[in-house]
Every structure is written in C-alpha cells, then in structure tokens.
Amino acid sequence: MLDLSNNNFYGQLFPNFMNLTHLRSLLLDNNHFSGKMTDGLLSSPLLGVLDVSNNKLSSDIPHWIGNFSGLRVLLMSKNYLQGSIPVQLGNLEGLEFIDISENSLSGSTVSLSNLSSVENIFLHNNAINGLIPIALLRSSTLLTLDLRDNKLFGRIPHQINELSNLHFLLLRGNSLQGRIPNQLCLLRKLGIMDLSHNRLNGPIPSCLGNVSFWREAIDDYPHVNRYEVIYPNIIPGFAVSTRDLSFTYYNSTLDPPPQGERHGRQVGVEFVTKYGYEFFIGRNLVDMAGLDLSSNEFSGEIPWEIGHLQHIRALNLSNNLLSDKEQFATFDDSSYEGNSALCGSMIKRKCSSELAPPATPTGGGEDEGDSVIDMVALRWSFGASYVSVILGLFAALWINSSCRRLWFYFIDRCIDTCYYWLFKYVFHR
C-alpha cells in the first residue's frame, strides 16, 4: 500500500516510468495533483484501491481504469473531471465502491449497469442526464444509490428487485416526473429515501407504510461490525470504512456518506427530529429512517399509514399540493408547510368547508405506462420552430432575387384581392 494522502504534492499523476508491479492500494487524496491522468499506473495490475479524490484533476475519466480486473474501490470525487462515464468501467465486475461525485461529468449512467458487485454508487453534484438505469434498482447487492443534484429526467423505474438490500435512495434535485411507483414499497431495508426537489406528482402511495425498516428496526443490515460500516474483502488485511459517514437533515436535505476511507472511524449521523438536532454515531446509523418528498407536485391526502411508521425519524412533505385536515403530531409544522390546502392544529390553520381542493398538476392522472409531456418544453419547441421558419423565409428572400420578386408579386395579389372583396361586398352594400 502506498499512502501519500493529505499532503501538498502537485504535478501530473501516473508518469510512464512507474514500475510498481505489486501495488495493491494507492491513496493520493487531498493533494494538489492536476491535469490529465496518464496510463503509467497500468504497470500495477494488482491494484484494488485507488483514491485520487479532492485534487485538481481535469479531462475525462481515463478508459484504461477498466483494465484493473481486481479493482474494488474507486474514489475520484471533488476534482474537475469532465465528459461521460466511460463504458470501460462496466468491465470492473468486482467493483464494490465507486465515488465520482462533485465533478462536471455528463452523459448517462448506462455504463454502470454492468457492475454486478457494486454496493455503493455516489454520483451526486454532476451534470448526469438521461433515465435512471433499470439495472441499478434490480441489483441485489446495491446498498447506496446517490444521484442527487444532476439532470436526470423521466420516471423512477418500477422494476424493483424484491430481494434488494438498498438502504439509501437519494434522487434529490433532478427533473424526475410521474408518480412514485408502488414497487418502491417492496424495498424492505430502505432507510433513507430523498426524492425532494423534483417534479413528481400524483398521490403519495399509502403502501409506503409497509416499508419494513420504517415500521420497525431490522437487525440484518450488511457490513456492520462494531459501530463501523466496514467493507472487507477488498485486500487481505485492508478494511475500508466510510469517511465521516454523517447525514444532515435540514431544509429538505439528506446528505449521505461521501466516500470510502481506509481508517476504521466510527460513523456519525446528525439530522433533525421533532426534538431538534440529534447526533448518532456508530451502530446507531443503521437505525436511521427518513423520508423527504418536499418540493414536488404531490396532491391528495396524506396517507394515514405514514402516521404508523414508528421507526421513521425525519419526515418532510412540505411545498407540495397536499390537502388534508389532520397531520401527525409525531412531526412539527415544518414537515407540512407550503401546502396551501392543508389545515389543522399542527399547521395552525383552521379547517373550513369553503377550502377548495388544490388543482391537480398536469399528468397527475396518467397511468404508469403513459408518457409524460413537458408542456413548458412543448411551448418552447413550438416557438423555436415558428422563429426558425420566419428566419428561413427572410434568408431565402434576401439571397434569391427571383423568389423575392415572386413573393412580392404574391403579396400584391393578396392585397388587390382583399381590396376588391371589401369594396364589392362591404362598402357598396
């Protein structure tokens, strides 16, 4: 293992003269390395852990990383990486932990669909677009899926693996549309689900009250040992736990564990409950349960089943189109604010029969298989087409003099015809 992290090293990474043939883990995080990563690391075929996070690396993610068949942990967050996720990453069949968050990556996540062993995926704060790959939610090994603050669109896939071990599903800050699929309720071990700041609509599924982990604690969360989240089996004698694995729940925010670390640190959690800020550490992390559906277009009443989720500790339904007369005293009024049709003692608004129900958002009544039409984009496309036709017509008239003469002749005929019609049928009547 070569650990050069937390220093002030700079320059280009992986020169061609490297000859570290037995290198199994390389830790270069928290330095000032910059530029493009060259392929000198290919002389280390046994590499299992690569951490180059929090540097100043630029250009694309190199394709040659897909040649390390034994790579288990890949940490490249907090750099200036651009371009799309290379398809060669799909060759890393043994990859368990990947964090390429907080870069400027674009394109889709299709190349990650073949990672059959991956347990934790962190892609937040990029410019990833497209649909959420169905294969990710069908995985039985995935524990964490963090796609927050990207440009994903479309619906949340309903093809869910009933045997899934998914514990953290974080999709905040995208452009997802449609309803929450009922199949999400089959995620028995789901602890934190953050769908806030999207364009989801329709009613909140009552089956969310059936999520086992939100109803009662489940004591079989994988890879928990002695108050640490450990990822063993990466390299003999080398354990990776989660760096500062803290969750902050504040203003519709659920911040997940950022990336892997090589030290066995205890795990800390901070989030808001009805008693204010609470801090959880170590084993208590796996007892967390939170649901954030704020800043969407959900309508209808709040399912009473949510009030029976005894294990859930953070709930945010604010800034939607919900209508109801009673809320659950388990949570304070900040969990419900921004819903103009809600009333009751919790939000200090008197209920009245004159209260009109909220307008159902466009597309709220669509079936699961129907396509979602973005009306704003549709209007913009019509406007752009109209302007394009006008500009094209003017350009043709400007360039081609014969067309210009024909056009003006046509306009003159139209004017003469209109004048004749008005004179004969209007003024002489």
C-alpha positions as CSV (number, residue, x, y, z in Angstrom):
1,M,0.0,0.0,0.0
2,L,1.3,3.5,-0.9
3,D,-0.4,6.3,1.1
4,L,0.6,9.8,0.1
5,S,-2.7,11.5,1.0
6,N,-3.1,14.8,2.9
7,N,0.0,16.4,1.6
8,N,0.8,19.3,-0.8
9,F,2.0,17.2,-3.7
10,Y,1.3,18.6,-7.1
11,G,2.0,17.9,-10.8
12,Q,0.7,15.2,-13.1
13,L,-0.3,11.7,-12.0
14,F,1.0,8.4,-13.1
15,P,4.1,9.0,-15.2
16,N,5.1,6.4,-17.7
17,F,8.2,5.3,-15.8
18,M,6.2,3.9,-12.8
19,N,7.1,0.3,-12.1
20,L,5.0,-0.6,-9.0
21,T,4.1,-4.1,-10.2
22,H,2.9,-5.3,-6.7
23,L,1.0,-2.2,-5.7
24,R,-2.4,-3.1,-4.3
25,S,-3.7,0.2,-3.0
26,L,-2.8,3.8,-3.9
27,L,-4.1,6.7,-1.8
28,L,-3.4,10.1,-3.2
29,D,-6.4,12.1,-2.0
30,N,-6.2,15.6,-0.6
31,N,-3.3,16.9,-2.6
32,H,-2.9,19.3,-5.5
33,F,-2.4,16.9,-8.4
34,S,-3.7,18.4,-11.7
35,G,-4.0,17.8,-15.4
36,K,-4.8,14.5,-17.2
37,M,-4.1,11.1,-15.7
38,T,-1.6,9.2,-17.9
39,D,-1.5,5.5,-18.1
40,G,1.6,4.8,-16.1
41,L,-0.5,3.0,-13.5
42,L,-1.1,0.1,-15.9
43,S,2.1,-1.4,-14.6
44,S,0.2,-2.2,-11.4
45,P,-2.2,-4.9,-12.5
46,L,-3.0,-6.0,-8.9
47,L,-4.4,-2.6,-7.9
48,G,-7.5,-3.0,-5.7
49,V,-8.0,0.5,-4.2
50,L,-7.5,3.8,-6.0
51,D,-8.2,7.1,-4.2
52,V,-7.4,10.4,-6.1
53,S,-10.3,12.4,-4.6
54,N,-10.1,16.1,-3.7
55,N,-7.4,17.1,-6.1
56,K,-7.4,19.2,-9.2
57,L,-7.5,16.6,-11.9
58,S,-9.2,17.5,-15.2
59,S,-10.0,16.0,-18.6
60,D,-12.0,12.7,-18.8
61,I,-12.0,9.7,-16.6
62,P,-9.4,7.6,-18.3
63,H,-10.6,4.5,-20.2
64,W,-7.7,2.4,-19.0
65,I,-9.1,2.2,-15.5
66,G,-11.4,-0.5,-16.9
67,N,-8.3,-2.8,-17.2
68,F,-7.9,-3.3,-13.5
69,S,-9.9,-6.5,-13.0
70,G,-9.2,-6.6,-9.3
71,L,-10.3,-3.0,-8.5
72,R,-12.7,-2.9,-5.6
73,V,-12.7,0.8,-4.6
74,L,-12.6,3.8,-6.9
75,L,-12.7,7.2,-5.4
76,M,-12.4,10.2,-7.7
77,S,-14.7,12.8,-6.2
78,K,-14.0,16.6,-5.8
79,N,-12.0,17.1,-9.0
80,Y,-12.6,18.8,-12.3
81,L,-13.3,15.7,-14.3
82,Q,-15.4,16.2,-17.4
83,G,-17.0,14.1,-20.2
84,S,-19.1,11.0,-19.8
85,I,-18.6,7.9,-17.7
86,P,-16.5,5.6,-19.8
87,V,-18.1,2.3,-20.8
88,Q,-14.9,0.5,-19.8
89,L,-15.9,1.0,-16.1
90,G,-18.5,-1.7,-16.8
91,N,-15.6,-4.2,-17.1
92,L,-14.9,-3.9,-13.3
93,E,-17.0,-6.8,-12.3
94,G,-15.6,-6.8,-8.8
95,L,-16.0,-3.1,-8.1
96,E,-17.8,-2.5,-4.8
97,F,-17.5,1.2,-4.1
98,I,-17.4,4.0,-6.6
99,D,-17.5,7.7,-5.8
100,I,-17.1,10.1,-8.7
101,S,-19.3,12.8,-7.2
102,E,-18.7,16.6,-7.3
103,N,-17.2,16.8,-10.7
104,S,-18.5,18.1,-14.1
105,L,-19.4,14.7,-15.6
106,S,-22.2,14.5,-18.1
107,G,-23.9,11.8,-20.2
108,S,-25.8,8.8,-18.9
109,T,-25.1,6.2,-16.2
110,V,-25.7,3.2,-18.6
111,S,-22.1,2.2,-18.3
112,L,-22.6,1.4,-14.6
113,S,-25.4,-1.1,-15.3
114,N,-23.0,-4.0,-15.6
115,L,-21.4,-3.5,-12.2
116,S,-22.8,-6.7,-10.7
117,S,-20.9,-6.4,-7.4
118,V,-21.2,-2.7,-6.7
119,E,-22.6,-1.8,-3.2
120,N,-22.2,1.9,-3.1
121,I,-22.6,4.4,-6.0
122,F,-22.0,8.1,-5.4
123,L,-22.6,10.4,-8.5
124,H,-24.1,13.4,-6.8
125,N,-23.4,17.0,-7.9
126,N,-22.6,16.4,-11.6
127,A,-24.4,17.0,-14.8
128,I,-25.5,13.4,-15.4
129,N,-28.6,13.2,-17.6
130,G,-30.9,10.6,-19.1
131,L,-33.0,8.0,-17.4
132,I,-32.3,6.1,-14.2
133,P,-31.0,2.7,-15.4
134,I,-33.4,-0.1,-14.5
135,A,-30.5,-2.5,-13.7
136,L,-29.4,-0.3,-10.7
137,L,-32.7,-0.8,-8.9
138,R,-32.8,-4.5,-9.9
139,S,-29.5,-5.1,-8.2
140,S,-29.5,-7.3,-5.0
141,T,-26.1,-6.1,-3.8
142,L,-26.6,-2.3,-4.0
143,L,-26.8,-0.6,-0.6
144,T,-26.4,3.1,-1.6
145,L,-27.6,4.9,-4.7
146,D,-26.8,8.6,-4.6
147,L,-27.8,10.5,-7.8
148,R,-28.6,13.8,-6.2
149,D,-28.3,17.2,-8.0
150,N,-27.9,16.0,-11.5
151,K,-30.1,16.4,-14.6
152,L,-31.9,13.1,-14.7
153,F,-35.4,13.0,-16.1
154,G,-38.2,10.6,-16.8
155,R,-39.9,8.3,-14.3
156,I,-38.5,6.3,-11.4
157,P,-38.2,2.8,-12.6
158,H,-40.8,0.4,-11.3
159,Q,-38.7,-2.8,-12.0
160,I,-37.6,-3.3,-8.4
161,N,-35.8,-6.4,-7.0
162,E,-37.9,-7.6,-4.1
163,L,-34.7,-9.1,-2.6
164,S,-32.9,-5.7,-2.8
165,N,-30.7,-4.6,0.1
166,L,-30.9,-0.9,-0.9
167,H,-30.7,1.2,2.2
168,F,-30.2,4.8,0.9
169,L,-32.0,6.0,-2.2
170,L,-31.1,9.6,-2.9
171,L,-32.5,11.3,-6.0
172,R,-33.0,14.9,-4.9
173,G,-32.6,17.8,-7.2
174,N,-33.3,16.3,-10.6
175,S,-36.2,16.6,-13.1
176,L,-37.9,13.3,-12.4
177,Q,-41.6,13.2,-13.3
178,G,-44.7,11.0,-12.8
179,R,-45.8,9.1,-9.8
180,I,-43.8,7.2,-7.1
181,P,-44.0,3.6,-8.2
182,N,-45.7,1.3,-5.7
183,Q,-42.8,-1.2,-6.3
184,L,-40.6,1.1,-4.1
185,C,-42.6,-0.1,-1.2
186,L,-41.0,-3.6,-1.7
187,L,-37.6,-2.2,-0.5
188,R,-37.8,-3.9,2.9
189,K,-34.5,-2.4,4.1
190,L,-34.9,1.1,2.8
191,G,-33.8,3.6,5.5
192,I,-33.4,7.0,3.8
193,M,-35.3,8.0,0.7
194,D,-34.9,11.5,-0.6
195,L,-37.0,12.4,-3.7
196,S,-37.2,16.1,-2.9
197,H,-36.9,18.9,-5.5
198,N,-38.2,17.0,-8.5
199,R,-41.5,17.2,-10.5
200,L,-43.1,14.1,-9.1
201,N,-46.9,14.2,-8.9
202,G,-50.0,12.2,-8.0
203,P,-50.9,10.9,-4.6
204,I,-48.4,9.7,-2.0
205,P,-48.6,5.9,-2.1
206,S,-50.2,4.5,1.0
207,C,-48.0,1.4,0.7
208,L,-45.0,3.4,2.0
209,G,-46.5,2.4,5.3
210,N,-45.4,-1.1,4.5
211,V,-41.7,-0.5,4.3
212,S,-40.4,-2.8,6.9
213,F,-37.4,-0.7,8.1
214,W,-39.7,2.4,8.7
215,R,-42.1,0.3,10.7
216,E,-39.5,-1.4,12.9
217,A,-35.8,-1.9,13.1
218,I,-34.2,-4.6,11.1
219,D,-31.1,-6.1,12.6
220,D,-29.5,-7.6,9.4
221,Y,-28.0,-4.5,7.7
222,P,-24.9,-5.8,5.9
223,H,-21.4,-5.0,6.6
224,V,-22.0,-3.5,10.1
225,N,-19.4,-4.6,12.7
226,R,-18.6,-3.0,16.0
227,Y,-20.0,0.5,15.3
228,E,-18.4,0.9,11.9
229,V,-19.6,0.4,8.4
230,I,-16.8,-1.9,7.1
231,Y,-16.1,-3.0,3.5
232,P,-13.9,-6.0,4.0
233,N,-12.6,-8.4,1.3
234,I,-11.0,-5.6,-0.7
235,I,-7.5,-6.6,0.1
236,P,-6.4,-9.1,2.7
237,G,-5.8,-7.1,5.9
238,F,-7.2,-3.9,4.4
239,A,-10.6,-2.6,5.6
240,V,-12.4,0.4,4.2
241,S,-15.0,2.2,6.2
242,T,-16.9,5.3,5.4
243,R,-15.3,8.6,5.9
244,D,-17.2,10.9,8.1
245,L,-20.4,9.0,7.3
246,S,-22.7,11.7,8.5
247,F,-26.2,12.6,7.5
248,T,-27.5,16.1,7.8
249,Y,-31.3,16.5,7.6
250,Y,-32.1,20.2,7.2
251,N,-34.3,22.2,4.9
252,S,-35.3,19.1,2.9
253,T,-31.7,17.9,2.7
254,L,-30.5,14.4,3.5
255,D,-26.7,14.3,2.9
256,P,-25.3,10.8,2.6
257,P,-21.9,9.3,3.3
258,P,-19.5,10.9,0.8
259,Q,-16.8,8.3,0.1
260,G,-14.7,5.4,1.4
261,E,-11.8,5.8,3.7
262,R,-9.0,3.5,4.8
263,H,-9.3,4.1,8.6
264,G,-11.8,2.4,10.8
265,R,-13.5,5.5,12.0
266,Q,-16.8,5.5,13.8
267,V,-19.8,6.6,11.9
268,G,-21.6,9.8,12.9
269,V,-25.1,11.0,11.9
270,E,-26.8,14.3,12.5
271,F,-30.4,15.1,11.5
272,V,-33.5,17.0,12.7
273,T,-36.2,15.2,14.6
274,K,-39.1,16.6,16.5
275,Y,-36.7,17.2,19.4
276,G,-34.3,19.2,17.2
277,Y,-30.8,18.2,16.2
278,E,-29.7,14.8,17.3
279,F,-26.3,13.1,16.7
280,F,-26.0,9.4,16.1
281,I,-22.7,7.6,15.9
282,G,-21.6,4.1,15.0
283,R,-24.2,1.4,15.2
284,N,-27.0,3.9,15.6
285,L,-26.5,4.9,11.9
286,V,-28.3,1.7,10.7
287,D,-31.3,2.7,12.8
288,M,-31.9,5.9,10.9
289,A,-35.1,6.2,8.9
290,G,-36.1,9.3,6.9
291,L,-38.4,10.3,4.1
292,D,-38.2,13.6,2.1
293,L,-40.8,14.2,-0.5
294,S,-40.7,18.0,-0.3
295,S,-40.8,20.5,-3.2
296,N,-42.7,18.3,-5.7
297,E,-46.2,18.3,-7.0
298,F,-47.8,15.6,-4.9
299,S,-51.6,16.0,-4.3
300,G,-54.4,14.4,-2.4
301,E,-54.5,13.5,1.3
302,I,-51.5,12.3,3.4
303,P,-51.9,8.6,3.8
304,W,-52.7,7.7,7.4
305,E,-50.4,4.7,7.1
306,I,-47.4,7.1,7.3
307,G,-48.5,8.0,10.8
308,H,-48.0,4.4,11.8
309,L,-44.3,4.4,10.9
310,Q,-43.0,4.2,14.4
311,H,-39.3,3.9,13.4
312,I,-39.2,6.9,11.0
313,R,-37.3,9.9,12.5
314,A,-37.3,12.5,9.8
315,L,-40.3,13.4,7.5
316,N,-40.7,16.3,5.1
317,L,-43.8,16.7,2.9
318,S,-43.5,20.5,2.6
319,N,-44.1,22.5,-0.6
320,N,-46.5,20.2,-2.4
321,L,-50.2,20.4,-3.3
322,L,-51.4,18.2,-0.4
323,S,-54.8,18.6,1.1
324,D,-55.8,17.2,4.5
325,K,-57.5,18.2,7.8
326,E,-55.1,16.4,10.1
327,Q,-51.4,15.8,10.3
328,F,-49.4,13.6,12.5
329,A,-48.2,15.1,15.8
330,T,-45.1,12.9,15.5
331,F,-43.5,15.7,13.4
332,D,-43.6,19.5,13.7
333,D,-45.2,22.0,11.3
334,S,-42.1,22.4,9.2
335,S,-42.8,18.9,7.8
336,Y,-46.1,20.2,6.2
337,E,-45.5,23.9,5.4
338,G,-46.0,25.1,1.8
339,N,-49.2,23.0,1.2
340,S,-51.9,25.7,0.9
341,A,-54.8,23.3,1.2
342,L,-53.6,21.7,4.4
343,C,-55.3,22.7,7.6
344,G,-55.4,21.5,11.2
345,S,-53.9,22.1,14.6
346,M,-50.3,21.2,13.5
347,I,-50.0,24.0,11.0
348,K,-52.2,26.4,13.0
349,R,-54.7,26.9,10.1
350,K,-58.4,26.5,10.8
351,C,-60.2,24.0,8.6
352,S,-63.2,25.3,6.7
353,S,-65.6,23.7,4.3
354,E,-65.0,26.5,2.0
355,L,-61.4,25.5,1.3
356,A,-61.2,24.4,-2.3
357,P,-59.1,21.4,-3.2
358,P,-55.8,22.1,-4.9
359,A,-55.5,21.9,-8.6
360,T,-54.3,18.6,-9.8
361,P,-51.0,19.0,-11.7
362,T,-50.9,18.2,-15.4
363,G,-50.2,14.5,-15.8
364,G,-51.3,13.6,-12.3
365,G,-53.9,11.2,-13.5
366,E,-51.7,9.4,-16.0
367,D,-51.3,5.7,-15.8
368,E,-47.9,4.3,-15.0
369,G,-47.1,3.4,-18.6
370,D,-48.2,6.7,-20.2
371,S,-45.6,9.1,-21.4
372,V,-45.1,12.4,-19.6
373,I,-45.5,15.6,-21.7
374,D,-43.4,18.6,-20.6
375,M,-45.8,21.4,-21.5
376,V,-43.1,24.1,-21.0
377,A,-40.7,22.4,-23.3
378,L,-43.5,21.8,-25.8
379,R,-44.3,25.5,-25.9
380,W,-40.7,26.4,-26.3
381,S,-40.3,24.0,-29.1
382,F,-43.3,25.4,-31.0
383,G,-41.9,28.9,-30.5
384,A,-38.5,27.9,-31.7
385,S,-40.0,26.2,-34.8
386,Y,-42.0,29.3,-35.6
387,V,-39.0,31.6,-35.3
388,S,-36.9,29.2,-37.4
389,V,-39.5,29.2,-40.3
390,I,-39.7,33.0,-40.3
391,L,-35.9,33.4,-40.3
392,G,-35.6,30.8,-43.1
393,L,-38.1,32.7,-45.2
394,F,-36.3,36.0,-44.8
395,A,-33.0,34.4,-45.6
396,A,-34.4,32.9,-48.8
397,L,-35.9,36.2,-49.9
398,W,-32.6,38.0,-49.2
399,I,-30.4,35.6,-51.1
400,N,-32.7,34.7,-54.1
401,S,-33.9,37.7,-56.1
402,S,-36.3,35.7,-58.2
403,C,-38.0,34.3,-55.1
404,R,-38.1,37.8,-53.7
405,R,-40.0,39.0,-56.8
406,L,-42.4,36.1,-56.7
407,W,-43.1,36.8,-53.0
408,F,-43.8,40.5,-53.5
409,Y,-46.0,39.6,-56.5
410,F,-47.9,37.2,-54.3
411,I,-48.3,39.9,-51.6
412,D,-49.6,42.4,-54.2
413,R,-52.2,39.9,-55.5
414,C,-53.4,39.2,-51.9
415,I,-53.7,43.0,-51.3
416,D,-55.6,43.5,-54.5
417,T,-58.0,40.6,-53.8
418,C,-58.7,41.9,-50.3
419,Y,-59.3,45.4,-51.6
420,Y,-61.7,44.1,-54.3
421,W,-63.6,42.0,-51.8
422,L,-64.0,44.8,-49.3
423,F,-65.0,47.3,-52.0
424,K,-67.6,45.0,-53.6
425,Y,-69.2,43.3,-50.5
426,V,-68.7,45.8,-47.7
427,F,-68.6,49.4,-48.9
428,H,-71.2,49.0,-51.7
429,R,-73.8,47.2,-49.6
